[in-house]
Amino acid sequence: MPDRTLLRVEHLRKVYESTTGGVEAIGDVSFTMAAGELVCVVGPSGCGKTTLLKCLAGLLRPTGGVVEMDGAPVTGPSPAMAVVFQEYGRSLYPWLTVRGNVELPLRHKKLSRAQRRRLVDDALDAVGLAHAAPSHPWQLSGGMQQRVAIARAVAYQPEVLIMDEPFAAVDAQTRADLEDLVRELHASRRMSIVFVTHDIDESVYLGQRVIVLSSSPTRVQEDLAIDLPPERDQIGTRALPRFTHLRTHVYGEIQRARRGRAIAPRPAP
């Protein structure tokens, strides 16, 4: 695994100010991610996962601490990052074709029309949607629309892909297919991915590491290495005793976090 630190988060803190006082959403979060890693982030409902994601992506200014991308502070939306959101319906433009949606962010880069076309064709092929290029999002299923959103991020060629519960709105079979798509993109393109999810099994299946967050104000409760085989499949991997041990451990940590016991996590199984 690459050991170059690509993303560094140190003592990140976020307080939402209001007329009735401040709400501390993130208390003190620190972690690093190496280039080429796939890191999943889980935690209790309302713990600040999306707030953390927005701070990482430069969409939200933290109250304190630092987020660094390849050694440079992230002070706004970074051209080195792309974000795939949960609500794909809101992130795609219905009046544009699939090709138009994928190409849109590339128009802000200094690329020729031929270069943009090659990148779009490659990204659509990578997510299995080459045939759907002339269609409009409203003509596609939910799972296919999310593939369009992923293709748009892939075409942009980010150094870090951030995914915010991207499969929460699709059915179980589509979710499994999209999980395998993410693993394939990570392996074949050496993509660095931060994957935020509320699904414990998904985090263990996808991740090389799982970062468990505490209840708000959020801290890192545990940073767990996932020592499953690199090659995984939905049936064989999930049937492994090791998979069961890991997902049970993560579930237990989240339950402890919900009860406010965010100190001294139990040893990993």
DRENPA-3360 file (N, C-alpha, C; in nm, 2 decimals, always signed):
BEGIN
1 = MPDRTLLR = +0.08/-0.12/+0.00/+0.00/+0.00/+0.00/+0.09/+0.12/+0.00 ~ +0.05/+0.23/-0.08/+0.13/+0.35/-0.08/+0.13/+0.41/+0.06 ~ +0.25/+0.47/+0.09/+0.26/+0.53/+0.22/+0.27/+0.69/+0.22 ~ +0.25/+0.75/+0.10/+0.25/+0.89/+0.09/+0.12/+0.94/+0.15 ~ +0.13/+1.03/+0.25/+0.02/+1.09/+0.31/-0.05/+1.19/+0.21 ~ -0.17/+1.16/+0.17/-0.24/+1.24/+0.08/-0.34/+1.34/+0.15 ~ -0.41/+1.29/+0.25/-0.50/+1.37/+0.32/-0.47/+1.37/+0.47 ~ -0.46/+1.49/+0.53/-0.43/+1.50/+0.67/-0.53/+1.58/+0.74;
9 = VEHLRKVY = -0.59/+1.53/+0.84/-0.69/+1.60/+0.93/-0.63/+1.61/+1.07 ~ -0.62/+1.73/+1.12/-0.56/+1.74/+1.25/-0.64/+1.83/+1.34 ~ -0.69/+1.78/+1.45/-0.77/+1.86/+1.55/-0.88/+1.94/+1.49 ~ -0.95/+1.88/+1.39/-1.06/+1.94/+1.32/-1.17/+1.97/+1.42 ~ -1.23/+2.09/+1.42/-1.34/+2.12/+1.50/-1.44/+2.21/+1.43 ~ -1.57/+2.18/+1.45/-1.67/+2.26/+1.38/-1.78/+2.29/+1.48 ~ -1.81/+2.42/+1.50/-1.92/+2.47/+1.58/-2.01/+2.55/+1.49 ~ -2.14/+2.52/+1.50/-2.24/+2.59/+1.43/-2.30/+2.70/+1.52;
17 = ESTTGGVE = -2.28/+2.82/+1.48/-2.32/+2.94/+1.56/-2.47/+2.97/+1.54 ~ -2.54/+3.00/+1.64/-2.68/+3.04/+1.63/-2.71/+3.15/+1.73 ~ -2.83/+3.21/+1.72/-2.87/+3.31/+1.81/-2.89/+3.26/+1.95 ~ -2.91/+3.13/+1.97/-2.92/+3.08/+2.10/-2.79/+3.01/+2.16 ~ -2.68/+3.03/+2.08/-2.56/+2.97/+2.12/-2.50/+2.88/+2.02 ~ -2.38/+2.83/+2.04/-2.32/+2.74/+1.95/-2.35/+2.60/+1.97 ~ -2.35/+2.52/+1.86/-2.37/+2.38/+1.86/-2.24/+2.31/+1.81 ~ -2.17/+2.24/+1.90/-2.04/+2.18/+1.86/-2.07/+2.05/+1.79;
25 = AIGDVSFT = -2.06/+2.05/+1.66/-2.09/+1.93/+1.58/-1.96/+1.84/+1.58 ~ -1.85/+1.89/+1.56/-1.72/+1.81/+1.56/-1.63/+1.87/+1.67 ~ -1.59/+1.78/+1.76/-1.52/+1.82/+1.87/-1.37/+1.82/+1.85 ~ -1.31/+1.71/+1.80/-1.17/+1.70/+1.78/-1.14/+1.58/+1.70 ~ -1.13/+1.59/+1.57/-1.11/+1.48/+1.48/-0.97/+1.49/+1.41 ~ -0.89/+1.38/+1.42/-0.76/+1.37/+1.36/-0.74/+1.24/+1.29 ~ -0.70/+1.23/+1.17/-0.66/+1.11/+1.10/-0.59/+1.15/+0.97 ~ -0.52/+1.05/+0.91/-0.45/+1.07/+0.79/-0.50/+0.96/+0.69;
33 = MAAGELVC = -0.48/+0.99/+0.56/-0.51/+0.89/+0.46/-0.40/+0.88/+0.36 ~ -0.35/+0.77/+0.33/-0.24/+0.75/+0.23/-0.30/+0.75/+0.09 ~ -0.22/+0.79/-0.01/-0.26/+0.79/-0.15/-0.29/+0.64/-0.18 ~ -0.41/+0.63/-0.25/-0.45/+0.50/-0.30/-0.54/+0.42/-0.20 ~ -0.56/+0.48/-0.08/-0.64/+0.40/+0.02/-0.79/+0.42/+0.00 ~ -0.87/+0.32/+0.05/-1.01/+0.33/+0.05/-1.05/+0.33/+0.20 ~ -1.09/+0.44/+0.25/-1.13/+0.46/+0.39/-1.27/+0.48/+0.41 ~ -1.34/+0.40/+0.49/-1.48/+0.42/+0.52/-1.50/+0.49/+0.65;
41 = VVGPSGCG = -1.60/+0.57/+0.66/-1.63/+0.65/+0.79/-1.77/+0.61/+0.83 ~ -1.79/+0.56/+0.95/-1.92/+0.53/+1.01/-1.93/+0.60/+1.15 ~ -2.05/+0.60/+1.20/-2.08/+0.65/+1.33/-2.22/+0.66/+1.36 ~ -2.26/+0.69/+1.48/-2.41/+0.70/+1.51/-2.48/+0.80/+1.43 ~ -2.61/+0.79/+1.41/-2.69/+0.89/+1.34/-2.67/+1.02/+1.41 ~ -2.65/+1.12/+1.32/-2.64/+1.26/+1.38/-2.50/+1.29/+1.43 ~ -2.40/+1.21/+1.41/-2.27/+1.23/+1.48/-2.18/+1.33/+1.40 ~ -2.23/+1.37/+1.28/-2.15/+1.47/+1.21/-2.07/+1.42/+1.09;
49 = KTTLLKCL = -2.11/+1.31/+1.04/-2.04/+1.25/+0.92/-2.04/+1.34/+0.80 ~ -2.16/+1.40/+0.77/-2.17/+1.49/+0.66/-2.10/+1.62/+0.68 ~ -2.10/+1.67/+0.80/-2.03/+1.79/+0.84/-1.88/+1.76/+0.82 ~ -1.83/+1.65/+0.86/-1.69/+1.62/+0.84/-1.66/+1.61/+0.69 ~ -1.74/+1.55/+0.61/-1.72/+1.54/+0.47/-1.71/+1.68/+0.41 ~ -1.80/+1.76/+0.44/-1.80/+1.90/+0.38/-1.67/+1.98/+0.42 ~ -1.63/+1.95/+0.54/-1.50/+2.02/+0.58/-1.38/+1.96/+0.50 ~ -1.38/+1.83/+0.48/-1.28/+1.77/+0.40/-1.27/+1.82/+0.26;
57 = AGLLRPTG = -1.39/+1.84/+0.20/-1.41/+1.88/+0.06/-1.39/+2.03/+0.04 ~ -1.38/+2.11/+0.15/-1.37/+2.25/+0.14/-1.50/+2.32/+0.12 ~ -1.61/+2.25/+0.14/-1.74/+2.31/+0.12/-1.79/+2.38/+0.25 ~ -1.72/+2.36/+0.36/-1.76/+2.41/+0.49/-1.63/+2.45/+0.56 ~ -1.63/+2.57/+0.61/-1.51/+2.62/+0.68/-1.51/+2.57/+0.83 ~ -1.40/+2.50/+0.87/-1.40/+2.45/+1.01/-1.38/+2.56/+1.11 ~ -1.42/+2.54/+1.23/-1.40/+2.64/+1.34/-1.25/+2.63/+1.38 ~ -1.19/+2.52/+1.38/-1.05/+2.50/+1.42/-0.99/+2.38/+1.36;
65 = GVVEMDGA = -0.86/+2.37/+1.37/-0.79/+2.26/+1.32/-0.75/+2.28/+1.17 ~ -0.70/+2.17/+1.11/-0.66/+2.19/+0.97/-0.69/+2.07/+0.89 ~ -0.72/+2.09/+0.76/-0.74/+1.98/+0.66/-0.63/+2.01/+0.55 ~ -0.54/+1.92/+0.53/-0.44/+1.93/+0.43/-0.46/+1.83/+0.32 ~ -0.44/+1.88/+0.19/-0.45/+1.79/+0.08/-0.31/+1.79/+0.01 ~ -0.24/+1.68/+0.02/-0.10/+1.67/-0.03/-0.01/+1.79/+0.02 ~ -0.03/+1.82/+0.15/+0.06/+1.91/+0.22/+0.01/+2.06/+0.21 ~ -0.10/+2.08/+0.13/-0.15/+2.22/+0.12/-0.28/+2.23/+0.19;
73 = PVTGPSPA = -0.30/+2.34/+0.27/-0.43/+2.35/+0.34/-0.55/+2.36/+0.25 ~ -0.66/+2.30/+0.29/-0.78/+2.31/+0.21/-0.86/+2.42/+0.27 ~ -0.88/+2.53/+0.19/-0.94/+2.65/+0.24/-1.07/+2.68/+0.16 ~ -1.10/+2.59/+0.06/-1.22/+2.61/-0.02/-1.24/+2.48/-0.11 ~ -1.34/+2.48/-0.19/-1.35/+2.36/-0.28/-1.23/+2.33/-0.36 ~ -1.18/+2.21/-0.34/-1.05/+2.18/-0.40/-1.06/+2.11/-0.54 ~ -0.98/+2.16/-0.64/-0.99/+2.10/-0.77/-0.93/+1.96/-0.76 ~ -0.87/+1.92/-0.65/-0.81/+1.78/-0.64/-0.91/+1.68/-0.59;
81 = MAVVFQEY = -1.03/+1.73/-0.55/-1.13/+1.64/-0.49/-1.26/+1.65/-0.58 ~ -1.33/+1.54/-0.57/-1.47/+1.53/-0.63/-1.56/+1.46/-0.53 ~ -1.68/+1.51/-0.52/-1.78/+1.46/-0.42/-1.90/+1.39/-0.49 ~ -1.94/+1.27/-0.45/-2.06/+1.21/-0.49/-2.15/+1.20/-0.38 ~ -2.27/+1.27/-0.39/-2.37/+1.28/-0.29/-2.47/+1.17/-0.29 ~ -2.54/+1.16/-0.18/-2.65/+1.06/-0.17/-2.76/+1.09/-0.27 ~ -2.80/+1.22/-0.28/-2.92/+1.26/-0.36/-2.88/+1.28/-0.50 ~ -2.86/+1.17/-0.58/-2.82/+1.18/-0.71/-2.92/+1.26/-0.80;
89 = GRSLYPWL = -3.05/+1.26/-0.76/-3.15/+1.33/-0.84/-3.13/+1.48/-0.84 ~ -3.07/+1.53/-0.73/-3.04/+1.67/-0.72/-2.91/+1.71/-0.78 ~ -2.82/+1.62/-0.80/-2.69/+1.65/-0.85/-2.68/+1.64/-1.00 ~ -2.78/+1.58/-1.06/-2.78/+1.57/-1.21/-2.88/+1.67/-1.27 ~ -2.84/+1.73/-1.38/-2.92/+1.82/-1.45/-3.02/+1.75/-1.55 ~ -3.15/+1.75/-1.52/-3.24/+1.67/-1.61/-3.25/+1.72/-1.75 ~ -3.21/+1.84/-1.78/-3.22/+1.89/-1.92/-3.09/+1.85/-2.00 ~ -2.99/+1.80/-1.93/-2.87/+1.76/-2.00/-2.87/+1.61/-2.02;
97 = TVRGNVEL = -2.81/+1.56/-2.13/-2.80/+1.42/-2.15/-2.70/+1.36/-2.05 ~ -2.69/+1.23/-2.04/-2.59/+1.16/-1.96/-2.45/+1.22/-1.99 ~ -2.42/+1.22/-2.12/-2.29/+1.27/-2.16/-2.27/+1.42/-2.12 ~ -2.37/+1.50/-2.13/-2.36/+1.64/-2.09/-2.34/+1.65/-1.94 ~ -2.40/+1.57/-1.86/-2.38/+1.58/-1.72/-2.24/+1.54/-1.68 ~ -2.19/+1.43/-1.74/-2.05/+1.39/-1.71/-1.95/+1.49/-1.76 ~ -1.97/+1.55/-1.87/-1.88/+1.65/-1.93/-1.88/+1.78/-1.86 ~ -1.99/+1.82/-1.79/-2.00/+1.95/-1.74/-1.88/+2.00/-1.66;
105 = PLRHKKLS = -1.83/+1.93/-1.55/-1.72/+1.99/-1.47/-1.59/+2.00/-1.55 ~ -1.58/+1.92/-1.66/-1.46/+1.92/-1.74/-1.45/+2.05/-1.82 ~ -1.56/+2.12/-1.84/-1.56/+2.25/-1.91/-1.49/+2.36/-1.84 ~ -1.46/+2.34/-1.71/-1.39/+2.43/-1.63/-1.24/+2.40/-1.64 ~ -1.20/+2.30/-1.70/-1.06/+2.26/-1.72/-1.01/+2.31/-1.86 ~ -0.89/+2.33/-1.88/-0.83/+2.37/-2.01/-0.81/+2.25/-2.09 ~ -0.92/+2.19/-2.14/-0.91/+2.07/-2.22/-0.97/+2.10/-2.36 ~ -0.92/+2.03/-2.46/-0.99/+2.04/-2.59/-1.11/+1.96/-2.59;
113 = RAQRRRLV = -1.20/+1.98/-2.69/-1.32/+1.90/-2.70/-1.29/+1.75/-2.72 ~ -1.19/+1.72/-2.79/-1.15/+1.58/-2.81/-1.10/+1.52/-2.68 ~ -1.03/+1.59/-2.60/-0.98/+1.54/-2.47/-1.10/+1.52/-2.38 ~ -1.20/+1.61/-2.38/-1.32/+1.60/-2.29/-1.40/+1.47/-2.34 ~ -1.41/+1.45/-2.47/-1.48/+1.34/-2.51/-1.42/+1.21/-2.47 ~ -1.28/+1.20/-2.48/-1.21/+1.08/-2.44/-1.23/+1.05/-2.29 ~ -1.23/+1.15/-2.21/-1.25/+1.13/-2.07/-1.39/+1.09/-2.04 ~ -1.49/+1.15/-2.10/-1.63/+1.11/-2.08/-1.65/+0.97/-2.13;
121 = DDALDAVG = -1.60/+0.93/-2.24/-1.62/+0.80/-2.30/-1.56/+0.70/-2.20 ~ -1.44/+0.73/-2.15/-1.37/+0.63/-2.06/-1.45/+0.62/-1.93 ~ -1.50/+0.73/-1.88/-1.57/+0.72/-1.75/-1.70/+0.65/-1.76 ~ -1.78/+0.67/-1.87/-1.90/+0.60/-1.89/-1.88/+0.45/-1.91 ~ -1.77/+0.42/-1.98/-1.74/+0.28/-2.00/-1.70/+0.21/-1.87 ~ -1.63/+0.29/-1.78/-1.59/+0.23/-1.65/-1.71/+0.20/-1.56 ~ -1.82/+0.27/-1.58/-1.94/+0.25/-1.49/-2.04/+0.17/-1.56 ~ -2.01/+0.12/-1.69/-2.11/+0.04/-1.76/-2.22/+0.11/-1.82;
129 = LAHAAPSH = -2.20/+0.24/-1.86/-2.31/+0.32/-1.91/-2.28/+0.38/-2.05 ~ -2.19/+0.32/-2.12/-2.15/+0.37/-2.26/-2.27/+0.38/-2.35 ~ -2.37/+0.29/-2.33/-2.49/+0.28/-2.42/-2.59/+0.39/-2.38 ~ -2.57/+0.45/-2.26/-2.67/+0.55/-2.21/-2.63/+0.69/-2.24 ~ -2.52/+0.72/-2.31/-2.47/+0.85/-2.32/-2.57/+0.95/-2.38 ~ -2.66/+0.91/-2.48/-2.75/+1.01/-2.53/-2.88/+1.02/-2.45 ~ -2.90/+0.94/-2.35/-3.02/+0.95/-2.26/-3.02/+1.06/-2.17 ~ -3.13/+1.09/-2.11/-3.14/+1.19/-2.00/-3.16/+1.12/-1.87;
137 = PWQLSGGM = -3.11/+1.18/-1.76/-3.12/+1.12/-1.63/-3.26/+1.06/-1.59 ~ -3.36/+1.14/-1.63/-3.50/+1.10/-1.59/-3.54/+0.97/-1.67 ~ -3.47/+0.93/-1.77/-3.50/+0.81/-1.84/-3.43/+0.68/-1.78 ~ -3.35/+0.71/-1.67/-3.27/+0.60/-1.61/-3.33/+0.56/-1.48 ~ -3.29/+0.44/-1.43/-3.32/+0.40/-1.30/-3.24/+0.48/-1.19 ~ -3.28/+0.47/-1.07/-3.20/+0.53/-0.96/-3.05/+0.49/-0.96 ~ -3.03/+0.36/-0.97/-2.90/+0.30/-0.97/-2.82/+0.35/-1.09 ~ -2.88/+0.36/-1.20/-2.81/+0.41/-1.32/-2.78/+0.56/-1.31;
145 = QQRVAIAR = -2.87/+0.64/-1.25/-2.84/+0.78/-1.22/-2.72/+0.80/-1.13 ~ -2.71/+0.71/-1.03/-2.60/+0.72/-0.94/-2.47/+0.68/-1.01 ~ -2.48/+0.59/-1.11/-2.36/+0.56/-1.19/-2.32/+0.68/-1.27 ~ -2.41/+0.76/-1.32/-2.38/+0.88/-1.39/-2.30/+0.97/-1.30 ~ -2.35/+0.99/-1.18/-2.28/+1.08/-1.08/-2.14/+1.03/-1.05 ~ -2.12/+0.90/-1.05/-1.99/+0.84/-1.02/-1.90/+0.86/-1.15 ~ -1.96/+0.84/-1.26/-1.89/+0.87/-1.39/-1.84/+1.01/-1.40 ~ -1.92/+1.10/-1.36/-1.88/+1.25/-1.36/-1.76/+1.27/-1.27;
153 = AVAYQPEV = -1.76/+1.21/-1.16/-1.64/+1.22/-1.07/-1.52/+1.15/-1.12 ~ -1.54/+1.04/-1.19/-1.42/+0.96/-1.24/-1.36/+1.05/-1.36 ~ -1.45/+1.10/-1.44/-1.40/+1.18/-1.56/-1.32/+1.30/-1.51 ~ -1.35/+1.36/-1.40/-1.28/+1.47/-1.35/-1.14/+1.44/-1.30 ~ -1.11/+1.31/-1.28/-0.98/+1.26/-1.24/-0.93/+1.33/-1.11 ~ -1.01/+1.32/-1.00/-0.97/+1.38/-0.88/-0.86/+1.29/-0.81 ~ -0.78/+1.36/-0.72/-0.69/+1.28/-0.64/-0.76/+1.21/-0.53 ~ -0.87/+1.27/-0.48/-0.95/+1.21/-0.37/-1.09/+1.21/-0.41;
161 = LIMDEPFA = -1.16/+1.10/-0.41/-1.30/+1.09/-0.43/-1.37/+1.08/-0.30 ~ -1.46/+1.17/-0.27/-1.54/+1.17/-0.14/-1.68/+1.13/-0.17 ~ -1.73/+1.02/-0.10/-1.87/+0.97/-0.13/-1.95/+0.98/+0.00 ~ -2.06/+1.05/-0.01/-2.15/+1.07/+0.11/-2.27/+0.98/+0.11 ~ -2.26/+0.87/+0.17/-2.37/+0.77/+0.17/-2.44/+0.76/+0.03 ~ -2.36/+0.73/-0.07/-2.41/+0.74/-0.21/-2.51/+0.63/-0.24 ~ -2.52/+0.52/-0.17/-2.61/+0.41/-0.21/-2.73/+0.40/-0.11 ~ -2.75/+0.50/-0.03/-2.86/+0.49/+0.07/-3.00/+0.48/+0.01;
169 = AVDAQTRA = -3.01/+0.54/-0.11/-3.14/+0.55/-0.17/-3.18/+0.44/-0.28 ~ -3.09/+0.34/-0.29/-3.12/+0.24/-0.39/-3.15/+0.10/-0.32 ~ -3.20/+0.01/-0.40/-3.24/-0.12/-0.34/-3.12/-0.20/-0.32 ~ -3.14/-0.31/-0.24/-3.03/-0.39/-0.19/-2.94/-0.45/-0.31 ~ -3.00/-0.50/-0.41/-2.93/-0.56/-0.52/-2.84/-0.46/-0.60 ~ -2.91/-0.34/-0.62/-2.84/-0.23/-0.69/-2.72/-0.18/-0.60 ~ -2.75/-0.18/-0.47/-2.64/-0.14/-0.38/-2.52/-0.23/-0.38 ~ -2.55/-0.36/-0.39/-2.44/-0.46/-0.40/-2.36/-0.44/-0.52;
177 = DLEDLVRE = -2.43/-0.41/-0.63/-2.36/-0.39/-0.76/-2.28/-0.26/-0.76 ~ -2.33/-0.16/-0.70/-2.25/-0.03/-0.69/-2.13/-0.04/-0.60 ~ -2.15/-0.12/-0.49/-2.03/-0.14/-0.40/-1.92/-0.21/-0.48 ~ -1.95/-0.31/-0.56/-1.85/-0.38/-0.63/-1.79/-0.28/-0.74 ~ -1.87/-0.19/-0.79/-1.82/-0.09/-0.89/-1.72/+0.00/-0.82 ~ -1.74/+0.04/-0.70/-1.65/+0.12/-0.62/-1.52/+0.05/-0.60 ~ -1.53/-0.08/-0.56/-1.41/-0.15/-0.54/-1.33/-0.17/-0.67 ~ -1.40/-0.19/-0.78/-1.33/-0.21/-0.91/-1.26/-0.08/-0.95;
185 = LHASRRMS = -1.33/+0.03/-0.93/-1.27/+0.16/-0.97/-1.14/+0.19/-0.88 ~ -1.16/+0.16/-0.75/-1.04/+0.18/-0.66/-0.93/+0.09/-0.70 ~ -0.95/-0.03/-0.73/-0.84/-0.13/-0.77/-0.78/-0.09/-0.90 ~ -0.86/-0.07/-1.00/-0.82/-0.05/-1.14/-0.75/+0.08/-1.17 ~ -0.80/+0.19/-1.09/-0.76/+0.32/-1.12/-0.68/+0.38/-1.00 ~ -0.65/+0.30/-0.90/-0.58/+0.34/-0.78/-0.64/+0.47/-0.72 ~ -0.77/+0.48/-0.72/-0.84/+0.60/-0.67/-0.83/+0.60/-0.52 ~ -0.81/+0.72/-0.46/-0.81/+0.74/-0.32/-0.95/+0.78/-0.28;
193 = IVFVTHDI = -1.02/+0.70/-0.19/-1.16/+0.72/-0.17/-1.19/+0.73/-0.02 ~ -1.27/+0.84/+0.02/-1.32/+0.85/+0.15/-1.47/+0.82/+0.13 ~ -1.52/+0.71/+0.20/-1.66/+0.67/+0.17/-1.73/+0.67/+0.31 ~ -1.83/+0.77/+0.31/-1.91/+0.79/+0.43/-2.04/+0.71/+0.42 ~ -2.07/+0.62/+0.52/-2.18/+0.54/+0.52/-2.24/+0.52/+0.66 ~ -2.37/+0.48/+0.66/-2.43/+0.45/+0.79/-2.44/+0.29/+0.80 ~ -2.41/+0.22/+0.69/-2.42/+0.08/+0.68/-2.29/+0.01/+0.73 ~ -2.30/-0.06/+0.84/-2.18/-0.12/+0.90/-2.12/-0.23/+0.81;
201 = DESVYLGQ = -2.21/-0.31/+0.75/-2.16/-0.42/+0.67/-2.09/-0.36/+0.54 ~ -2.15/-0.26/+0.49/-2.09/-0.19/+0.37/-1.95/-0.14/+0.40 ~ -1.93/-0.08/+0.51/-1.80/-0.02/+0.55/-1.70/-0.13/+0.56 ~ -1.73/-0.25/+0.62/-1.63/-0.35/+0.63/-1.61/-0.42/+0.50 ~ -1.71/-0.43/+0.41/-1.69/-0.50/+0.28/-1.60/-0.41/+0.19 ~ -1.63/-0.28/+0.20/-1.56/-0.19/+0.10/-1.42/-0.15/+0.15 ~ -1.40/-0.12/+0.28/-1.29/-0.05/+0.33/-1.16/-0.13/+0.35 ~ -1.05/-0.05/+0.34/-0.92/-0.10/+0.39/-0.91/-0.06/+0.53;
209 = RVIVLSSS = -0.97/+0.05/+0.57/-0.98/+0.09/+0.71/-1.12/+0.14/+0.73 ~ -1.17/+0.13/+0.85/-1.30/+0.19/+0.90/-1.27/+0.28/+1.01 ~ -1.30/+0.41/+0.99/-1.29/+0.51/+1.10/-1.43/+0.52/+1.17 ~ -1.44/+0.49/+1.30/-1.56/+0.49/+1.37/-1.56/+0.62/+1.45 ~ -1.67/+0.70/+1.43/-1.68/+0.83/+1.49/-1.77/+0.81/+1.62 ~ -1.74/+0.90/+1.72/-1.82/+0.90/+1.84/-1.95/+0.98/+1.82 ~ -2.03/+0.99/+1.92/-2.14/+1.08/+1.91/-2.10/+1.22/+1.92 ~ -2.18/+1.31/+1.87/-2.15/+1.45/+1.87/-2.13/+1.51/+2.02;
217 = PTRVQEDL = -2.03/+1.59/+2.04/-1.93/+1.65/+1.95/-1.83/+1.54/+1.91 ~ -1.81/+1.52/+1.78/-1.75/+1.41/+1.72/-1.60/+1.40/+1.75 ~ -1.55/+1.28/+1.78/-1.41/+1.24/+1.78/-1.39/+1.11/+1.71 ~ -1.27/+1.07/+1.68/-1.24/+0.94/+1.63/-1.24/+0.84/+1.74 ~ -1.34/+0.75/+1.74/-1.34/+0.65/+1.85/-1.25/+0.54/+1.82 ~ -1.24/+0.50/+1.69/-1.15/+0.39/+1.65/-1.11/+0.40/+1.51 ~ -0.99/+0.37/+1.48/-0.94/+0.36/+1.34/-0.90/+0.21/+1.32 ~ -0.99/+0.14/+1.25/-0.97/-0.01/+1.24/-0.92/-0.05/+1.11;
225 = AIDLPPER = -0.81/-0.13/+1.10/-0.77/-0.19/+0.98/-0.85/-0.31/+0.95 ~ -0.90/-0.32/+0.82/-0.98/-0.43/+0.77/-0.89/-0.53/+0.70 ~ -0.86/-0.64/+0.77/-0.76/-0.74/+0.72/-0.83/-0.85/+0.64 ~ -0.93/-0.82/+0.56/-0.99/-0.91/+0.47/-0.91/-0.92/+0.34 ~ -0.93/-1.03/+0.27/-0.85/-1.05/+0.14/-0.88/-0.93/+0.05 ~ -0.78/-0.88/-0.03/-0.80/-0.77/-0.12/-0.91/-0.80/-0.22 ~ -0.92/-0.93/-0.27/-1.02/-0.97/-0.36/-1.15/-1.01/-0.29 ~ -1.26/-0.94/-0.31/-1.38/-0.96/-0.23/-1.50/-0.98/-0.32;
233 = DQIGTRAL = -1.59/-1.06/-0.28/-1.72/-1.07/-0.35/-1.83/-1.08/-0.25 ~ -1.95/-1.05/-0.30/-2.07/-1.02/-0.21/-2.11/-1.15/-0.13 ~ -2.08/-1.27/-0.19/-2.13/-1.39/-0.12/-2.01/-1.45/-0.04 ~ -1.90/-1.47/-0.10/-1.79/-1.54/-0.03/-1.73/-1.45/+0.09 ~ -1.71/-1.32/+0.06/-1.65/-1.24/+0.16/-1.74/-1.22/+0.28 ~ -1.87/-1.20/+0.26/-1.97/-1.18/+0.37/-1.99/-1.31/+0.45 ~ -1.95/-1.42/+0.39/-1.97/-1.55/+0.46/-1.85/-1.58/+0.55 ~ -1.74/-1.51/+0.54/-1.62/-1.54/+0.61/-1.64/-1.51/+0.76;
241 = PRFTHLRT = -1.59/-1.60/+0.85/-1.60/-1.57/+0.99/-1.53/-1.44/+1.03 ~ -1.42/-1.40/+0.96/-1.35/-1.28/+0.99/-1.44/-1.16/+0.96 ~ -1.52/-1.16/+0.85/-1.61/-1.06/+0.82/-1.71/-1.04/+0.93 ~ -1.76/-1.15/+0.98/-1.86/-1.14/+1.09/-1.80/-1.08/+1.22 ~ -1.67/-1.12/+1.25/-1.61/-1.06/+1.37/-1.59/-0.91/+1.35 ~ -1.54/-0.87/+1.23/-1.52/-0.73/+1.21/-1.64/-0.64/+1.22 ~ -1.75/-0.69/+1.15/-1.87/-0.61/+1.15/-1.93/-0.61/+1.29 ~ -1.92/-0.72/+1.36/-1.97/-0.72/+1.50/-1.89/-0.62/+1.59;
249 = HVYGEIQR = -1.76/-0.62/+1.57/-1.68/-0.52/+1.65/-1.72/-0.38/+1.61 ~ -1.73/-0.35/+1.49/-1.77/-0.21/+1.45/-1.91/-0.18/+1.50 ~ -2.00/-0.27/+1.49/-2.14/-0.25/+1.55/-2.13/-0.22/+1.70 ~ -2.05/-0.30/+1.77/-2.03/-0.28/+1.91/-1.98/-0.14/+1.95 ~ -1.88/-0.09/+1.87/-1.82/+0.04/+1.89/-1.92/+0.15/+1.87 ~ -2.01/+0.13/+1.77/-2.11/+0.24/+1.74/-2.21/+0.24/+1.85 ~ -2.25/+0.12/+1.90/-2.34/+0.12/+2.02/-2.28/+0.18/+2.14 ~ -2.15/+0.16/+2.16/-2.08/+0.23/+2.27/-2.08/+0.38/+2.25;
257 = ARRGRAIA = -2.06/+0.42/+2.13/-2.06/+0.56/+2.10/-2.20/+0.63/+2.12 ~ -2.30/+0.56/+2.09/-2.44/+0.61/+2.11/-2.47/+0.62/+2.26 ~ -2.40/+0.54/+2.34/-2.42/+0.55/+2.49/-2.32/+0.65/+2.55 ~ -2.24/+0.71/+2.47/-2.15/+0.81/+2.52/-2.02/+0.76/+2.57 ~ -1.99/+0.63/+2.54/-1.86/+0.57/+2.59/-1.76/+0.57/+2.47 ~ -1.70/+0.68/+2.45/-1.62/+0.70/+2.33/-1.47/+0.69/+2.37 ~ -1.44/+0.65/+2.49/-1.30/+0.64/+2.53/-1.26/+0.49/+2.55 ~ -1.13/+0.47/+2.51/-1.07/+0.33/+2.53/-1.15/+0.23/+2.46;
265 = PRPAP = -1.15/+0.22/+2.33/-1.22/+0.12/+2.25/-1.17/-0.02/+2.29 ~ -1.25/-0.12/+2.27/-1.21/-0.25/+2.30/-1.11/-0.30/+2.19 ~ -1.02/-0.39/+2.22/-0.93/-0.44/+2.12/-1.00/-0.50/+2.00 ~ -0.95/-0.48/+1.88/-1.01/-0.54/+1.76/-1.00/-0.69/+1.77 ~ -1.11/-0.76/+1.72/-1.11/-0.90/+1.73/-1.01/-0.97/+1.65;
% end
